[in-house]
Amino acid sequence: MFLEPSFEHPTLEGWGISLCWWANMCGKWDDNKVNDLVDMLTSPDGLNYNIFRFNIGGGDDPSHKDGHMCNGKGKRAEMDGFKPTEYSNYDWNADPGQRKVLQKIHEVRPDAIFEAFSNSPPYWMTYSGCSAGNENASSDNLKPEYYGKFCDYLIDVCKHLEQQYGIEFKTLEPFNEPNTNYWGANGGQEGCHFSAETQSNLLRVLAPKLKTSGLKAKISACDETNVTTAISEFQYYQKEGDIIPLLGQLNVHTYGGNPKDKSNLKDLVNELGLPFWMSETGSGGTGIAGNLGLAQRMFEDLNNLNPIAWIDWQFVEEGNDQWCFVKGNFSQQTYTVVKNYYIRMQVTRFIKKGYTFLATGRNDLLAAISPDNSELVIVMLNTGTDEKKVDIDLSLLKSVSDKATLYVTNSNLDCEKMADLSIVDKTLSYEMGGQEIATAILSVNAGDGVQGIQKNIPYMIVPRVGSSVIKKVGDGLQLAVFSPSDKLQQWIFEPLSNGKYTISLESDGKRLAMTDNGSYYLALTELKENDPSQQFELLSIGDDCYKLKSASNEKLFDLEGEATTVNTKVGLWQAGATGANAHREWYILPVPFAQEDSENVSVTELTEEDNVYFYSEESLLKMIHLSGKPLNIAVYNLSGTLLYSKADVTNRSLEISLPKGVYLVKCTSMQKRSTMKVVVR
């Protein structure tokens, strides 16, 4: 993986968790135990969380107490409301557990960011008389005549918590997964359906009330359950015209959504121009495999959605080790830390508020750099049971330390500090164990970063929604498995005086062009001066991603049939609506090792001083190493799969058994790094 220090990426506002429902229970525990839980959650040496979502309970009909919610999600889901009836006074003694946890967090984390959110209005404002939802779970439950009183209720609770405890809410979210059929009367938790239309109507009531309330909080919306539903609702807000200006933040949950959906939502968020949180997620599973599965979702969210905050659902749970970080017994006030705690710590302890994420092009890697560009954090994920080699080329950074601090969590280790990793020739290499997450921290000087596309550097063009690269095949373009030695995958971007670019093959200089007949497919043609068919506009959408637009017909580079598989053809097609163009967006990333000598075949000398030669004989790759100085060796097939690696080789000779074929050998000495093709005969 080639790490490019471009600073077009989001700056982290923080990591967080909801206080609903666990704080409802744990906040009633002995003070020392509550303090311990809060410390584990907020300490810089623990999870280092600084964002917390306070649930403003609606409160259910008192006659339902210890009833349907206890039979569904348990006693924890019976959240107190602050106004038991329409005409009663506010009960500010309600919800003591969650309020206590909120206060303790405020004391130990002065930098904490708070959001208030609602799952349902009070039962007495609803059609069903139940805060779990309407009789028809696909119908709205808040009566229109109570829109104003519901908004007043949310604002009054926020004002009381600020005046009583000094807690300011950054945002107020009036919905939770609103446009779903999850919330039915006598269900397992508070919930309320709102269509996109009724969401908009309620926001029109809430916004002016909040503006005149004296609170600094902005409205966030819409906390939808999955990415695709959020796209349609944000598009509805946008179409209405007056809704987006009422908001201060966009929220989404990622219980559903693939990388393509997430990329499409990110495009829409970019256009809407508001701060963006992933405000809730979680998942089941079994053991460490389930925990790492949720970590995989986290990596996909951060690499494709690019939110400025990523927020978990539950901190303490009974009866499982998946939806939580601490497994507890609410009645006995006992608890134990589970593996999920250490897996999440591998990210949140080291990538801190204010760090900037870097594009990796891979959903098994996260990379972020400190505000002063002096510390780089790389988190590596292996959800499989087999070992996995990770190589990260850091050569575009101005300087890199020769060591990286390493922390590892796996079935046997809990965020344990390991022996330092050596950085050899600006390359970090690590052999991951099966089902492992590892974090490397190293000192760097990132310089000014790579600003835009550079001249005379070979680039690979990678679809935002895939991991293959564009390659010349015949007279056109197709997706192919990446191979760093394949010159038909390497492209030169030449800037023109009109702000556009020509895109040519590094190997023969032929330029990409719209075909003469204007058909879908692109072609490679001989150089023509001032020919618009050979000119393209690079429209940056951030995160090293671009839309590549033809100067001739304004159409975009497009994956045929929206496919991402190898051999998919690449052509030109008009842009769709915002939120539907992820298959027309591309990473433009430098080719790893592109400047190295990679054309020598069968016999290659690394340097005269080292006197290292590679050759083949009878299905063996052989090395002669006359100096005996330490070498690092890695052998790949032409699809980029690592077949063999060994560090600090001092053998004068070495034999590696391989089938007949062509292989790529990367060899690094103290003096030089070289990459070469070797034919095993």
C-alpha positions, 0 to 999 in steps of 0.5 A, a space after each residue: 500500500 502506498 500512503 500519500 500524505 494529501 491533506 484533503 481528508 476529514 479532521 476528526 472531531 472525536 469518538 463517542 457513544 450513546 448513553 441510552 440505555 446502559 447509563 439508565 442502569 449503571 448510573 444507579 450503581 455505587 459511585 466508585 463503580 460508576 467512576 471506573 466505567 466513566 474512566 474506562 470510557 473517557 481516559 486517554 489511556 482507555 477508549 479516549 471517547 469525547 462525544 456522548 449522546 444523551 437520550 431525552 426519554 419520552 416516557 411511556 404510559 405508566 400502566 406499561 411499566 415493567 411490561 412490553 419494553 422489559 419483555 423486549 429490550 429489558 428494563 434498561 429500555 424503559 427510559 424515564 420521561 420528564 413530563 408524565 402528563 400533558 398538564 403536569 410539571 416537569 419532573 427533573 428528578 427523572 432519569 437519575 442514572 443517565 443524568 449521573 453518568 452525564 454529569 461525571 463525564 462532564 467533570 472528567 472530560 471538559 472537552 466533551 461534546 454532547 448531543 441530545 436525541 429523542 427516540 419518541 415523544 411522550 406517550 400522551 402526544 401519540 396516536 397509540 398512547 404508547 411511546 414504542 410506536 403506532 399500531 401500524 409501525 409504518 405510520 407516524 405516531 406523533 399527532 400534528 397538533 403536538 408538534 409545537 409541544 414536542 419541540 418545546 419538550 426537547 428544548 426545555 430538557 436541554 435548557 434545564 441540563 445546561 442551567 442545572 449542570 452547565 452542560 451545553 449541547 452542540 446538537 439536538 436530534 429530534 428523530 431516531 431511525 424515523 422512516 422505518 417500520 421498526 416502531 410499533 405499539 407495545 414494542 421493545 423500546 421507544 420509537 416513532 415513525 416520521 416520513 420524510 415529509 413529516 420530518 420536514 414539517 417538524 423541522 420547520 417548527 423546531 428551528 425557529 423555537 430553537 433559535 429563540 431559546 437561548 441555546 447554542 445547539 443546532 439541529 442534527 438530522 436524520 439518524 436514519 438506520 441505513 445509508 440508502 434510506 439516508 440518501 433518499 431523505 437528504 435528497 428530499 430535504 434538498 428538494 424541499 429547498 428550505 430544510 437544509 438551511 435549518 440544519 447544523 449537522 447531518 447524522 446517519 447510522 450504518 446498520 446497512 450500507 455497502 462501500 458504494 452506498 457510503 461513497 454515494 452518501 458522502 458525495 451528497 453530504 459534500 454537496 450539502 456542506 454540513 458537518 457529518 457524523 456516523 452517530 450510531 452502529 453496532 452488530 452481533 456475532 460470536 467471539 473475536 470474529 464478531 468484534 473484528 467484523 464491527 471493526 471492519 464496518 468502522 474501517 469502511 465507514 471511515 474510508 468511504 463515508 469519511 464522517 468527522 465523528 464515529 459513535 458506538 451504540 452501547 458501552 455496557 450490556 448483559 448477556 453478550 460480548 458483541 454490542 458492548 465493551 463491558 459485560 455487566 450484570 445490572 442488578 448485581 452491579 458487576 462487570 468485566 471488560 471484554 475483547 471488543 474494548 481492546 479492539 476499539 482502543 486500537 483505533 480510538 486511543 491512538 487516532 485522536 481528536 484533531 488528527 486528519 485521516 489519509 486515503 489508503 485505498 483499502 478497507 483493512 487500513 486506517 491512517 491518520 496524521 497529527 495536527 502538527 504533521 509529526 505523528 502518523 498512526 496506521 491501524 491494520 486489520 486482519 479479520 481472516 484466520 490466516 496470517 497476512 503481510 502488510 507493506 506500506 510505502 511511506 516514501 512520499 513523506 518528507 522524513 520517517 523515523 526508523 522505528 514504529 511503536 506497535 500495539 496488538 490485540 488478538 485472541 491472546 493479547 489486549 492492546 499490548 505494546 510489542 517490540 518496535 517495528 523497523 522502518 526500512 527504506 521508508 517502508 513499514 512491513 508487518 506480518 499480521 497474525 490471524 484475527 488481529 488488529 495492530 496499530 503502528 505509531 511513528 514520528 514523521 515529517 509530512 512536509 506540505 503533503 502532495 497537493 493535487 496531481 504531479 507531473 511526470 509521476 506514474 499514477 494508477 486509476 482506481 475506482 472509488 468503489 473497487 480495488 482493481 485498476 484501469 488498464 489498457 486492454 486492446 484499444 480500450 480500457 478495462 479493470 484489472 488486478 493491480 500489478 506494480 510492474 505492469 506498464 499498461 496500468 501506469 498513467 501520466 497526467 499532463 496539465 494544460 494551460 486551459 486547466 485540463 489534463 491529457 492522460 497518457 500511457 507511461 509506456 508508449 505515450 498514447 493518449 486517452 480520448 473520446 472515440 471519433 464516433 462519440 460512442 461510450 468507450 474510450 480509446 488510446 490515440 496518437 498525440 494531437 495538439 489542442 484536441 478536445 477529445 484528448 482533454 479531461 477535467 479533473 473534478 476533485 471531490 476530496 479524499 484523493 478522489 476525482 470525477 474525470 470529465 471529457 472536455 468534448 462531451 462533458 461526460 464522466 469516466 464510468 464503470 459499465 453496468 456499475 460493475 467493479 469486477 475485473 474485466 469491467 469496461 470503462 467508458 464515458 457517461 453523463 453524471 447522475 443525481 448527486 448521491 448516485 455517482 460513486 461508480 463514476 469516481 476515481 482514486 488517482 494514486 501514485 504507483 508503488 515502486 514505479 521509479 524502480 528498475 523493474 524490467 530486468 529479467 532472470 539475472 539482476 544486480 542490485 548494486 555493485 557494492 552489494 553484489 546481489 544477483 537473482 536468477 532461476 534454475 530448475 523451478 527455483 528462484 536463486 540468489 547469490 549475495 556476495 557481500 553478506 550485508 543484510 537484505 529484506 526480500 519479498 516475492 510477489 506474483 504479477 497479480 501482486 500477491 505476496 508469496 515469500 518474504 524474509 527480513 535481514 537476510 545475510 545468507 550468501 546464497 538462497 533458494 526459493 522453490 516456485 512453479 515456472 512463471 514470472 515473479 516480481 522480487 522486491 529487494 532492499 539493502 542499506 544502499 538501495 531498493 530495487 524491484 525486478 521481474 525474474 523468470 523462473 524456468 
